[in-house]
Amino acid sequence: MTRRQLILALIVGVTITLGVPAKAAGISVIVQLTPTASANTVTTALGGTLVDSIPEANQYLINFVQVPLLDATSMATLGIQWLETNTGVALQPMGQFGVLQVPSSAAADWYKFQPSLQLVRSQQALSLATGQGVVVADINSQVDYSHSALRGHLTSGYDFVSSKPTNETALNQSDSSFLDQSDSSFLDQSDSSFLDQSDSSFLDQNGAGFLSTVPVLGSKPAYSHGTLCVGIIAVMAPDAMIMPLRAFDDQGSSDTYMLSKAIRFAVNHGSQVINMSFGTLVDSKAIHSAIDYAKSRNVVLVASAGNNNTSAVQYPAAYAGVTSVSATDVQDVRGSFSNYGWYVGVDAPGVNITSAYPGGLYSTVSGTSFSSPMVAAAAALVVSIKMSGVMRSVTSTAVNIDAKNPNYVGQLGTGRIDVVRSLQ
């Protein structure tokens, strides 16, 4: 205990103890204060260093050499409502078949007619709504603003990665790698060795050819994730504006504090829909409070269910008020990698999805990361014509797929989305 901590303890008559030593660089702790509490008083009393803040939420990121362990009386005296360590979060692993090149004569949005989007009647729905006047925030990795498929679809966003304080740290960063060896094989051989007949013929008809038929991951495994997700929203809700929020670096790493900031930023800057193609097993108070803030502003929240082939919940998908999305194929069968369970709200295609890839290219990928933006786009269309009951319109009109998934009845939500029906 430092001298100033001892003095404070003697003055207020409370006990303040310290946890085990953290790493030499220190560890960042997210602290929620009462409106009348002072972050400077807390950092001084506990021997920390203020790193960052979300003033309107009274949340602060504080670095400690040793993590403080406070009893209820100590926390009340300092005005601390709760605190938690800042934890690393990784983007969803994805199956990627390779990079596609199309003829220069092809339209930038040629992939809007792919089998998966035809199944959900995406293009037919545009006669009913196009997303005009709606802002959809996508919290993701960096997006290729110059891609021809995204031109005219993007509004100003924010790069939380490049603006991250240099002394911000997070626990378990080593465990948050985007694709570790075990995860990278989540698409089994039968799924990853070929595209199904409808997909391959669609690519042939459009002159799309593989530049590479192996996963293009290299040293930047999350490089394309943001562009791929945004590309789906762009063709499904072409008149909506997409707000790209970069909260994951090229390795696919972020943390709970940065994600909570991104969610709040999206709300405060006018987004009506937020797509979250990421997940963590950590039930974070910081992310949960940001989700509650978005809900209080009537923002539609959509998140991927996860790619671990399990019914174990992940967050933010499992939070109340967030629509969790599982992945299916063009036969309405659950993707072999897709999570399932009570917290799933609805399904959308997530197997062999073609979308924009950085550098003016395209790619075919699989994962619940790509099912989620389909549902977010459908929600944007609904928002553009009505302001209440948005997700009820999407989920209650879904196509029942229980017969195709007899082992998962009651664990795939209401079924696979049908965008036309959601607008009717």
N, C-alpha and C positions, 0 to 999 in steps of 0.2 A: 504494500500500500504506500502510495506517495505521501509526502508531507501534507499537500493540500487536501488529499482525500481524508487523511487522519483528522485534520482540522475540521473539515466539513462534518465528518461523522461525530466528532465531539460536540459540535455546535447543535446539530439537529437530533442527536441521540439515536442514530440509526446505524445499522451494520452494512458495510460495503465490503464485499470480498472480490477477489479476482480469480479468474479461471486459469487454466494451464497456459503457459506461454504459447503464443502463436508463432508463426514463422517470423523470421527476422524482419521481413518487409512489413509486418503488421497484417491485420485483418480488418476488413471493412464491415461495419455493423450498421444496419438500417434502424433508425430510432424514430419512433412516432411520439411526438410531444403534444401536450395539451396546448390550446391556443395561447395561454398566458405564460407558458414555460419559455425559457431562454436556452437556445442551442449553445451559446457561448458559456453559460453557467454549467451546463451538462458536460461539455468537453473539458472545461477547466477542472471541474470537480472530479472527473473520472480519468483525467490524464490522457485525453484523446486529441485528435486533430480533425477539425471539420474539413471534409472533402467536397461535399456537394449538398444541394438542398432542393426541395420542392416546397417553396414557402407557402403556397396556397393550401397545401396538404399538411403542413407542419411536420414534414418528414425530412430527415437529415441522414446523410451518409458520413459516418465518423470512423476514422482509423484508430485502432488501439494496438499497442504492442502486446497487451494481454486483454483477453475478452472479459469485460466486467460481468460478474454474476450478482445480480441485485435481488434482494427480497422485495416483497410487495410494499413495505413501508418505505424503503429506499426509493423505489420507483415513484411512488406517490409524492414523496418530498421533492424530487427533482422534476416532477411533471412528465414522467415517462409513462406513456400508455402501454407500449410494447416495444420490444426490440428483437431483431433476428439477424443472424449473419447473412451477409450478401453472398448468395450461392450461384455458382455457374449454371448456365442453361445452354443446351445444345439444340440446334435445328434438327428436324427429323431426318433420319437416314433415308436415302431414296435410291431406287433402282433406276439406272440410266443406261439406255441401250447405245447411245452414241450421238454424235452431232450430225444434223441433216443440212444439206444444201439444196436449195430449190432453184429453178431457172429464174433468170432476171426478169422474165416476163410474168412470173407468178405474182399475184397480189400479196401484199404484206400480211394480210389476214387470211390467207388461203386455208389455214388449219381450222377455221371456224366450222367447216363442214365435216370434220372427222367423225367417225362412228359414235364415239362417246357423247359428243355434243348433239348429234342428231338424236340419240336415244333420249336425252332430256328435253328435246325440242327447243333448244336454245335459239336458233335462228327464227323459227316460227313465232316465238314469243315476242320478237322485236316489232311485230305488227301491232302489239298491244302496249308495249312500253320499251323504252330504250335506256332508261336510267337518267334522263335529262334532269339536271339540277341536283344530283346526288353526289356526295363525296365519299369514296370508299378508301379508308386507310389500310395499307398493307404493311405490317410489321415484319421485317424480313432482312435478308442480306442486301447488298448493293444492287441497284437496278441499272441496266444499260439504257440511259435516257435517249440515246441516239438511235436505238433500234427502230426500224421503219414501222414495225407492228405496234409500237407504243407511241408514235408521234401523234400529238393531239389528244392523247388520253391521260396525260400526267399533269398534276398540279404540283405546286411547290411542296416539298417534304422537309425532312431534316436528317442529318447524319449524326446519330448519337455516338457512333464508334469513333469518328475523327475528333469529336468534341469531348470525349471521355477524359476526365481528370487523370493525370499521369499516376497519381498515387491511389487510384481506385483499384481494389483487389477483390477477389471472390474465392470462396472455398470450392474445392472439387473441380477446378479448371482442368486438371489432368483427366478427370472422369468424363468431361463434357466433349470429348473429341467428336467431330461430326460423323465420321464413319470409322469406327474401330473394326478390327478384323472380324469379330463375331457379327456385328450389325451389318457389315457390307454385303453379307450373303443372305440378307433377309428375303430376297427374291430367289426362290429355289431354281434349280437348273431348268425345270420344265417351263417356268415363267420367263426366265431371263434369256433363254437361248433363241427364242423366236417371237415375232409378233403374230397375233392370231390372223386368220385369213382376211377378215374385214379390214383390219388396220393396215396390213401389208399391201392390200390392193388399193386402199385409199392413197397411200404414199406413192404407189406406182402411177396412179391416175394423175397425180399432181406433179409428177416429175421429180419427186424428192428422193435424193440419194444419200446414203450414209457416207460421210467423210471418215467416220470411225465407227466401228461396230463394237467397241469396248467402252466401258464407262470412262468418260473424260473427266477425271477428278484431279490428277496431278497434285500440286502442292496447295491448291486452293479449292477444297472440296465443296465449299458453299458458294462458289463464284457465280453460279447460274441460278441458284435457288430463287432469289428475288425476281429476276427477270421472267422465269418460267411461271411463277404464280401470278404476277401482274399481267402477263400475256393472256392468261385465261380470262381474267376479269375484263380485259380490254375488248375481247371479241364477243363476250356474252352480254356486257352492258356498255355498248360502244359510246353512248353519250354521257355516261357517268365520268367523273373526274377521279383519278386514282392518286392518292397521296402516299408516295413511297417513304417509309420511315426505316432507315437503316439502323437496326439495333443488334445485328449479328455481323461479325467480321468474316473475312473470306475463309476462315477455318470453321465457321458455323458456331462460334462461341459468343455468348452474351452473359448477362447475369440478371438476377431478379430485380435489382434496383433500376438498371437501364430499361428493362422491359416495362416496369411500372411507370417510369417517366414517359416512355413512348406511348403507352395507352392514354395517359393523361394529356399528352401533347395532342394526340389525335382528337380527343374530345374537345379540347380548348380551341382547336383550330378548325372546327366545323365539320368533322366527319360524322356522317349518319350511320355508317357501317364500318366495322373494323374486322379485318381478316387476320387470324393468328395461326399461321402454319408452323407452330412450334409447340413444344410441350416439355414439362418437367414432372418428376415424381414428387418434388418438394411442394408442399402446401404452403405457399409463401403468403404471409400477411400483407406484404407490400403489393404483390400482384393482385391479391384478393381485394384489397382496398381500392386499387385502381379500377378493377372490374366493377365494384360497387359504385364508384364515382361515375363510370360510363353509363351504368344502368340508371342512375339517378337523372341523367341527361337524356334518357330514352334512346341511347345509341344501340344499334343492333350488333351483337357480338357473335362471331363464328370462329370455331377453332378445330383443328385436326385432332382426331381421336388417338392417333399414334400408330406406329408401324411395328409393334412388338408381338403381334399375334397373341394378345392376352386380354383378359377382362379387367385387369388391374387399372385403376383410374390414373389419369394424368391431368395436369393442370396447365392452362386455364380451362380446358375442355370440360372438366367435371364441376366447375363452379356453377351455382344456380344462376340462370339468366344467360348462360353461354350455350349456344347450340353446337354440340359436338358432332363431328362428321366422320363416318367410317367410309372405307373405299370398297367399291364393287367394280366388276368388269362389265363388258357389253352384254353379257348374258344375265346380268343382275345377280351374280354370285359374288359373295364376299371375297375380296382379295386375300390371298393366303397369308399376307403379312399384316393385314388390318386388325387393329384393336376392335373390340366389341364389348358389350356390357350394358348395364342399366343406365349409364350416363350418356349413351349415344342418343342423339336426337333424330338424326336423319342420315341417309347415305347419298353418295354421289360417285360417279365413275372416278376411279383413281388408278386404273391399270392401263398401261400403254397410252398415256396422254401426251399429245404433241403440243408444244407451245414454243414461244420465242426463247432464243438462247443468245447470250451476248455476242456481239460482233456481227450482227445481221444474219445469224444462223438460226436453226431450230433444233429441237431435240425431243426425243420420245422418252418419257419418264414414268415412274410409278411411285405411288405413295399417297397417304392421306393428306399430305401437304398440298396436293393438287385437287383433291376432292373438296377441301375447305373453300378455296376461292370460287369454285363453281356455285356453292351455296351462298357465299357472300355476294356474288354477282346476281344470283336470283333474288336475293333480298333487296339489292339496290334497285332492281326493276320494280319490285313491289313498293318500295319506299317512294319511288317517283310518282306513283298514282294513289297511294294512301299512306297515312302516317301512323295508323294504329293496327295492332294485330299482325305485324309484318311476318314474324317467324311462324305464327300460327298458320298464315296463308301458305307458307312454304312447306311446313311439316305435315299439316293436316291433309294436304292434297297429294302427298307422296304416293307412289305406286307400291302396294304391298308386295314384298318379295320373299315372304316366309316360305312359300312352296319351293323356292330355289335354294333356300338355306334352312333346311329342317333342323339342323343342329344348333341354330342360333335364333330360334324364335324368341321374341321379346328382348333380344340383345342387339338389334340393328335399328333401333328407333322405329319410326313410323314407315320407313321404306325408302325407296330411291326417288329423288326429286323429279318432278315433271314441271318445267318452268311455265309452260302454257297454263296448266291447271292452277298453278299458284297465283296467276294473274286473273283468273276467272272467278 
